[in-house]
Amino acid sequence: MWLRWSLDPWLIGGVAIAAFLYARGVRGLAGRVRGFPRRRVAAFAAAIALLIVALASPIDAIGHLLLWVHMVQHWLLIMVVAPLLLIASPGLPVLRGLPATLRRGVCGPFLASPGVRRAFTALVHPASGWTALSLSMWIWHIPALYQLALESGWVHRVEHASFLAAGILFWWPIVSPWPWRRRWPAIALVAYVLTADLQGTVFAALLCFADAPIYASYESTSPALGLSALRDQRIAGAFMWMASQAILLPVAGALALTAVGRARRDRAPLAARRERPRLRARAEQRFDLLRVRGIGSVLRSRAAREWLRWVLLVCAAAVAVDGFIGPSDAPSNLAGTLPWTHWRGIVVVLLLVSANVACMTCPLIAPRRLLRRFISPPFAFPRPLRNKWLAATLVVAWLVSYEAFDFWASPLATAWIIVGYFVAAFLVDTLFAGGSFCKWVCPIGQLNMSLSLVAPLSVAVRATKTCDSCTTHECIRGAKLTVNGCDLELFQPRKRGNQDCTFCLDCADACPHSNVGILPQQIRRGLLDPSWGSSIGQIARRADIAALLAVLTGGAFANALAMTGPWLALADALAVRGWTLWIAEASLALAALASLAFVLPAFAAVVAARRSPQGFVEALAQGVHACVPIGAAMWAAHWLFHLGTSASTALPVVQRAAQDLGLSLLGEPEWSASCCGPVPSWLQPVQLLLLQGGFLVSAWIAFRAFGARRAYSWWAVLLILLSLGMWIVLQPMQMRGTAMP
């Protein structure tokens, strides 16, 4: 089946005639006539090849058995073949390829007729293209007509022809094939593209979130190929959602930038220049979380923050103790449930809606503060290790060993990890000054700080003029004996984004002008700003930070991928063939991480660097920064799955731990809650929207970093990551840390 090609004489004959006429007529045009470069010939060849792939390859045969393959076929015709044909501008070459008698005696007078010209102008009007695309998509996917197309070869050909024709009409106003001139302004075409994308998204969402299969015929064919009809339908919807937006949204962005560029060229910039001081003054009066009544007073209180850290330290100790002496069954133990299901999900939610609250409340800070009252660390952290290579290596080791040894299934292992973490932090902070463990070692802290690059809030100065006149710099040097400056050596006026910031708010405590707050941050500034950042330097030239961000982004997808049913089946298959299971899981995790974190980014950076004066490291660093939003979205989608399906599992283990302490206030353990619940109806839509949002932000950052001509290699990486993420979300997932495997 996967090797079956269809030699439809109508298709092969039509394609052969079109190719012959184009090849005959393009001689003397390509590369010689202005407006007809040789790339138009390449576009025509690509369109013909993809047309054959869509209609004659195994895609056509398998499309009768799997809905998602049928959607791939439709997408190729509308979103790929149609625009490529228009880019090739086949009108004049095909006309020149006709015999002279036919061209002059029949086609010439017909095309020159005023009625024909008026009808053609109306046909390629944007309203016609938008309507044709909408009608073809909705009408042909009515279940009765869809089933008829599957059963009748002629109806199926008409369906494909209508999709291709609708695609050509839709893309005509955008591409404007030579020698046609665009009639609508670019800004109007932005709405044209976005509204078309919106209705496509609605249709894709209907497929993704329907409770039952829409097309009955696939209920008997999809299971034969290893998919249920409902899962096949959801994969089809996810593909249409992702693949269509991967084409339409960059086109809309390019049209918008074209419109903005023209508007800027046409207007004088004097008024904008005069408004800059006023805009800056307004910017210095932004929202500040520290000034919000209630939560602001708590965050400003040094005692309240310390108290919260000590409370969490006690909680961490309780989890570790239960891991050592409690039940060995993970769903019955605090150490087997709370860290892996609840803590991670809560952390990622807080990161995305606020800031790096996890590091702000870190229980490791409390003992360090107490220790520093009695012991002054004798050493500075070794200069060769003042980079992110150690942290990146620890993250890789953690991701691989997590899959190989199933730490989430062993309360004892979790307890030792907690103890080891505190011991490592104690040793580093006893020997080395500042926040060395947080800045250079802690892999959890690196994850939190890196994800907070896309958080909405950042610790920053309220008014830059106040800092310009300050000469004492207490924010970094400290004030008095009891108020530290920034242990991570971040000078607030020159701080760049949230990288390396633990949100401890020591700088806010030390500032005598009360000029430090938690303010809204510009994601673009934290990810793209080429200027020098305090304690960080120029991120675009730091390969160590690029490696860390690449590992964390690739690790988001590799870690979630290892939970899917197909991945677990592959690991079991390797174990059956003689591999030790932990070696198989470690090898697969390492292979996935290497591919996603190193191979893909390196390839994109090589391509981007060839087309620019940037070196490889700079292209890699900027591109990896652009991938951070989609990586954060994958971490969020993954951990929300655990929290959304297993939030209730905290109740029985807490009840059991309370009973062990002789406390009966919480009642008998509800062990039925230790098994994960059904996947909530809201979860998959939220996961897909998170991935879509991360993709869009990443694509925008890549465009701003490289421009349209050099960003395509990174857009390809983002598209691969988005496709993988959506596939992961739609797979059956392993319910880790619960009573259900």
N, C-alpha and C positions, 0 to 999 in steps of 0.2 A: 504493500500500500504506500509506504513512504518513498518508494522508487518509481511509482507509476506516473508517467507523463501522458498527457492527452494530446494527440495530434489532430485536433479539430481542423478540418480543411477550410472552414470559413475563417477561423482565426489565422491560421498559417498563411492562407492565400491573401487575406486582407493586409496582414503585416508585411508580407513580401512585396506586395504592390506599393504600399506606402513607402517602404524603405527604398525600393528601386526608384520611384519618382523623386524622393527627397535627394538621394545620392546623385541622380542625374541632373537635378536642378541646382544643387548647391555648388557645383563646379563653377568657378568664377565669382562666387559670392564670399565664401568663407575666407576671412583674412584679407580680402581685397576691397570689400565694400564697407564703408563706415557704418557702424551699427550692426555688423554681422561678423563678430569675432569667431574664431575657431571653436570656442567653448560651446557655441550653439550646436555644433555638430556632435560634440561629446554628449550634450544634454539629450539630443535626439536618440543617440545610440543607447544611452542609459534608459530612456523612457521605453524604447522598444524591448530592451532586455527585461526590464521589470514587468512590462505588460505580459510578456510570455511567461515569466515566473508566476505572475498572479493568476493567469488563466489556463496555462497548460502544464504547470508543474504539479507535483503531488499536493500542493496547497489546494488546488481545485477539487481533487478527489476527496481529500480528508475533510474539506470544508462541509461535505455532506454528513460527516460523522461527528465533528466537533465544532461547536459554535464559535469558540475563540479563533479557530483557524479560518473560519468563514469571515470573521470580522477583520482578520489580517488581510484577507483578499480585498475586502471593500476599502480598507484604509489605503492599501497600495494604489488602488485605482484612483481614489479621490484626492489623497493627500500627497502622493509621490509622482505617479505617472502623469496626471493632469498638469501640474505645474511644470514638470520637466518638458512636456510637449510644448507648452507655451514659451518657455525659455528658449527652446530650439527654433521658435518662429518659423513653423513649417509652411505657412501660407504661400509666400513667394517662391521658395524652392520647389514645392510640389507643383505649383502652377507652371514654373519654368520647365519642370520635368515632363509635362504633358506634351504630346505631339503638337507641332506648330499649328496644324489645321484645326485641331480641337481647341487649342488655347485661344486662337484668334477668332475662329468662327463661332464658337459656342460660349466658352467661359468668359471671354472678354466682354462681349455685349451684355451677357447676363449680369456679371458683377458690376458693370457700369450703370445698370438701370437704376434710376432714382428710387423706385419702390423697393428694390432689393437692398440698396444702401440704407434706406430708412429702417427697413425691417431688421437688418443686421445690427445697426446701431442700437435699436431697442433691445435686441436679443442679448447683447453684451453689456447692457446697462447693469450697474451693481444691484438694482432691485430685482432684475431677472435672475442674476446669478445666485443671490441669497435665497430667493424663492425656490429656484430649481434644486439647490442643495437641500433645503429643508424638506421639500415635498418628497424628493427621492429617498431621503433617509427615513422619514416617518412612514411613508406609504409602503415601501418595500419591506419594512419590518413589522407590518401588521401580520399577526400569526397566520391568517388564512393565505395571504399573498406570499408570505415567506415559504410556507409549506408547498404552495403551488410551484414556486421557483425551484424548490428542491426536487420535485417530482417530474417537471417538464423541462427538457433540454432547451427548447425554444424560449420558454419564459425565462429560463436562467440566463440565456444570452441577452435577452431584452433587458433584464435587470442589470447585467454588467454594463451594457451599452449606455443605459440611462445614468448609472453611477459615473461612468467616465465622462459623458456629456455634461452632467451637472457639475462635475469637478472642473471641467474646462471653463464653463460659464462662470463658476464662482471665482476661479483664479484669474480670469481675464482682466478685470479692472485693476488687480494688484500687480500682475506681471506686465501687462500692457505689451504684448508681443510686437516686436519690430515688424513693420514701421508704424504700428498703431501708437497713438499718444494717449497718455492717461488723461481722463476727463475729470475725475473727482480729485479734490485735494487730499493730501496724505492724512490730514487729521480726521476727515470724514471716513476714510477707509479704516482707521483704527476702530471706530465704532462698528463698522461693517464686519470686521474680523472678529471682534470680541463678542458681538451678539451671536454670530454663527457658532463660536466656540461655546457660548453659554447654552445654547439649545443642544449641542452635542454632549455637553456635560450632563444635562438633565437626562438625556436618553441613556448615557452610560451609567448614571446613578440608578436608573430604573432597573437595569440589568444587574448591577452589583448588589442592590439591597432588596430585591424581590424575595419573598418568602418561599416561592415555588417556581419551578421552571416555566418559562413563558412559551417555549416552543416544544411541543409534545414529542416530536420525532426524535429529539436528542435523548429522551429518557431511555430509549432502547439502544442507541449507538454509543453515547459517551461512556457508559460503564464498560463497554467492550474494550475501550482504550485506556482504562484505568482511572477515569474521572466520573464522579456523579454528575448528573445533568445540572444540578444546581451549582456545583463548584465550577463546572465548565462555563456556565452562564456568567458567574461572577468574574472569572478570569477574562472572559470576553469583554465584560463591561469595564474592568480595570484597564485592559489593553486600550480600548477605545478612548477612555478617559485620559490616560497617560500619553499615548502616541499622538492623538490629535492635538493636544495642548503643546506637545513638544514641537510641533510644526507651527501652529497658529500663534502662540504667545510670542515667540521670537519675532515672527513677522509683524505682529502688532507693535512690538517694541521698536523694531526698526522703522516702521512707518511713523510712530510717535516722535522718534528722534529726528527723522527727516523733517517733520513738520516744525519741531522746535528749532532746528537749525535754520530753517528758512525764516522763521519769525524773528530769530535773533539777528540775522543778517539784515532784515528789513527795518529794524527799529533802532533808534539812537539809544545808547546805554547811559546817557547822562542822568536821567531820572533815577535809574537803579543805583548808580554810584552815590547819589545824594542820600539815598535811603539806608545805606549800609550802617551808619552809626546808630540810627534808630532801631534797626533790626537787631543789632548786637545788644542794645540796651534791653530790648524785649527778651532776647534769649537768656540774659542773666537773671530774669525774673521767672524762671521756669518752675514747674512743680518740683517739690522737694519732699520726699517721704519722711524725712526727719522733722518736718514742720506739720505733719498731719496729726491732728489731735488724737490722743490715745496711743496708737502704734508708734507715733513719732517720739513721744515722751519715753516709752519703753526702750526704743532703740537708742535714744540719746543717753540713757542711764547706763553707765559703766557697770554698776552693781547688778542691774537686771540682766545684762548680757553675761556677766560672770556666773550669776546664779543659774541661768539657763544651761550654761556649759557644764556646771557641776551636776545638775540634774541629769543631763544626758550622759555624763560620765558614770553616774550610778546606774543608769539604765543599761549602758554598755557592759558594765561589770556584772549586772544581773543576767544578761544574755549569755556572757561568757561562763559564769558559774553554772547556769542551767545546762550549757553545752557540755560541761565536764561531768556533772553529777546527775543530770536529768535523764529522761528516756532517750534511748539511742535512736528511736524512730523520729525522723525529721519533722513530720507534721504534728508530733506531740511535744516538740521542744521549742522553746523560745529562739534558740540559736538556729534552728532549722527553718523557721518561718519568718520572723520579723525582719532580719537583715536582707533576705533575698526577695521577699515579696513586697513588704510594706515600706521599708525605709527607702529603697531605691525609687519606687513609684512616687512617693511623697517628695523626694528630693528633686526629681525631674519636673514635677508639676510646679514646685516653688521656683525652680530655675527659669522656667519658661514664662511664668506670669509675674515674677518680681526680679530677683537677682540671686547672687550666690549666698543664699541664706544658709546652705549646708556648711560652708566653711566658716561663716560668721558664728555659728553655734557649735562648732567642732569641739568635742570633749577633750581632744588632745591639747588645746590651748590652755585649758584651766590648770593642769599640773605644771605646764611649762611656766606659766606666770608665777605660780607658787614657788617653783624651784628657783627661778631667777632672783627671788628675794634673798636667797641664802648663798647661791653659787653663781659666779660670773664665768661664763664659758671662756676657756683660755685660748681658743683657736678661732681663726676665721676659716670658713669652709674652703677646702682646697680649690685653688684657681682652675686646675684642669677639669674639675667636676662642676664648675659654675656654668652649666648649660643644661639642656633638656635631654641629652643622650641617655643619661642614667634613668630618668623618669620614663622615657619612651621604651627603653629595654625592659623596665619593670612592668609596664603596661602590656607589652607583648607576652612576657612570661606569665603574667596573670591571666590574660585571655586564653592562652593555650592550656595552662594547667587547670583552669576552671573547667574546661571541657573534658580534659583528660581524666581528672580525678573526682569530678562531680562533688565539689565542696558543698554545694547546696543540699546534698543528700546526707551529709554527715555533720551532726551537731558538734561532735568532738573536733572535727577539722575546723569548723567555723570558730569555735572557742579558741583554738590555738592561733588562728589567724588574727583574732582580736587581740590576744595577748601579745603576739609577735609584733603587731602594729604599734602597740603602746610601748613595748620595749625598744623598738627601733627609734621611735620618736624621742623617747627618754634619752637614749644614748647620743643621738645626733644633737639634740638641743642642750645636753649637758656639755658636750665637747665643743660645739661650734656656735658662735654668736649669731644673733638675728633669728629670722624665721627660716633657717636653712632647710629643715625637714619639709616645711610647706612648699618652699620655692623650688627646691632641687630634687627632692626624693619622692614625696608622697604621690603615688599614682592616683588615688581617689581625688586628692586636691587638684591634680592636673586635669582630671576629667571635669570636675566642677568649674574650675576657672576657664577652661576652654569652652565648655558649653555656655558659660555666662557671657561669652562674646556676643551671643545673639539674644541675651536677656534684655528686657526693656529698660532696666535701671543700672546705674553705675555710680560708684563713689567718685565725686568730682567736686571742683571748686564752684561756688556760686557766682563769684564776680572775679574775673581775672585781674581787674585793676587793683583790688585789695592785695592780691598776691604780688603784683608788680612792686608795690611799695613796702612789702614786708622784707625785713633784713635778718630776722632771727630764725625763721624756718622751723618753728617748733613741730610742724606736721611730720617732719622726718627726723628731727633731732630729739624730740620729746620735750616735755614740760614738767618741771619738778622731778621728784624722785619716783613718784607713783604713777606717772602718766608717760607711757612709752611713745616714741615716735613710730613710724612705720618700720616694722621688723623686716619687711621685704624690700626696703629701700626705694619705695615709689614716691617720688616728689610730685605731689598732687597737681601743681600747675602744668606739669609736663607729662602727666600720666596718659597712657594711650589705651583706651578700652578697658576691659576687665581682666586681661591676661596678667597673671601673677598677683591679683588682688584677692585677698581672703575676706574682704568686707568686715574686718575686725573692728573698724571704726576708731582705732587708736589715733589716727590723724585728726578725726573730728573732735576727739577729747582734748588733744594737745593744742589745736589751733586757737590762739587767743582772740581771734576775730570772729569766731563761729562762722567761718567761711567755707566749711566742708559739709556737703550734704549728699543725699542719695537722689540723684537727678536722672531724668530720662536720657538715655544714650542713643546716639546715632550708630546703628549697626554698621553702616558703611564706613564710618570713621574708625571703628575698632578693627575692621577687617582690611581696610584699604589704605589708610593714611600712611603715606610714604615718609612722613617726617620722623625725626628721632623721638623715641619714647623713653621716659625715665626708667632706668634699670633694665630696659629691654633693647634699646637701640633701634636700628632699622630692621623691622621684622622681615622685610622683603629680602634681606641679605643673610638671614639666619637659617641655615640648613637644619639646625637642631630643632627649632620650633616647627619648621615645616614637617620634619619627620614625626614629631609628637602629634601634631594635628592630623597628619595622614593616618597614623596608627589609630587614633581615637575615632576618626571618621570611618575608616575601613573596618575597625573593630566593632562599630555599631552594627554593621550589616553582617559581619561574620558571626558575631555573638547571637544575633537573632536567627540567622540561618541555621545555626546548630540546634535550634529547638524544633525545626520543622520535621514533619514525618518523612519526606524523601531523604533528608540528610541522615536521620537516625537509621533509616533502612539501609543506606549506603554504608554506614559504619558497621552495622550488623553483618552486612554481606562481606565486608573485608575481614571481620572477625571469623566468619565461617570458613574463609579461605586460608586461615592459619595465622592471621594477625592477632596479636593481643588487643583486646578492645580499647584499652587506654592509649595504646600506641596508634591505633587506627583513628581514634577521635582527636588525639593531639596532632597527628599528621594532617588530617583534613582541616582542622582549625588553622594550623600554620599555613597550609596551602591557600585557604580562603583569605586569610589576613595578608599574606604576601601579594596575592593577586590584586586585592582591592586597595591595599594601603601603599604598595610600592610599584607594581607593574603598571597599573592604569595611570596613576599620577605621573610616573616617569615618562610614559609614552606621550601623554598630553603635553607635558612640559617641553619635551624635545620638539614636538610639532610647533608649539607656540613660540619657542625660542628661535626657530629657524626663520620666522617671518617678522622678527623684531630685533632691535638692538639689545634686548635683554639677554642676559646669560641664562644658563640652564637653572641655576639655583634660584635666581630671582623669579623666573617664570614658574618654577615649581612652588616656591613659597606663596606667590600671589594666587596661583590656582588652588592650592590646598586650603588657603584661607577662604576662598570662594566656596569650597565644599563643606565648610563647617556648618552652615545652616541645615543642609540636608542630612548631615551626620547627626546633628542635634535632634532633628525630626525623627530619625530612625531610633535613636535611644529612647525618645519619648514614646513612640508608638510601641516599642518593645516592652518597656517597663509599665506603661499603662495597661497592656494586656495582663500582666501579672496582677496589678492592683485591681483592675476592673473585674477580673474573673475570680480572684481569691482574697478579696478584702476581708471577708468574714472569717478567714482561717486564723486571724489573730485572737478571736474570742476564746476558743476552747483552750489554747495553750496558755493564755493569761489566766483563765479560770483554773487550769491545772496547777500552774505555778503558785497561785494564791492559796490553793488548798494545801500544797506542800509546805507552805509557811504557816498553816493553821488558820488561814483566813477564809471564811465561808460566805463573805458578803456578796461575792460574785456568783454564787450558786455552783451547781454541778456543771462540769464541762459539757458543752454541746458539741460532741464529737462529729455529729453530722455536718457541722459547719467547716470541719477541717478538710473536706473535699471541695474542690473548686466548683463554683456554680456554672451555669450556662453562660455563654458569651453574650453580654448585654447587646441589645439591638443598636445602641448608640456607638459601640466600641469601634467596629470596622469603619463606619463613616468618619469618625474622628481620626482614626489612624490614617486613612487615605487622605483626608484633608491636611493633616499634619505633614505627610510626605509631599503632597502637592505644594503646600506653602513653602516648605523647605527647599523644594526644587526651584520654585519661582524666585525666591530670594537669592539662592546660590547662582542661578542663571543671570540675574541682574548684577550681582557682584562680579561675576566673571566678565560680563559685558563691560562694566565700568573699568575693570582692571586691564582688559586686553583690547577692547574695541570689537566691532562686529567681524572684522576680517581675521582676527587672531584668536577669537574666543571659541571657535567651533570645536576644537579638540577637547576643550574643557566641557563644552555643552554635551559632547558625545559621552564623556565620563559621567556627567550628571544624569543623562538619559539612561545610561546603564544602571546607575545606582537607583534611580527612581523605579525602573522596571523591576529590578531585583527586590526593592523594598515592597512594592505593591504585590509582587508574587509571594513574598514571605508572609505578608499580612493575610493573604487569602488561603494559606496552607493550614492544615491541622497542626496545632502546636503542642509541644510537651508541657504538661502542667507541673512545673517544677515546684517543689516545696509543699505539695499538697498530698492528700491521701490518694489522689488519682495520678497514675504515671503519665 
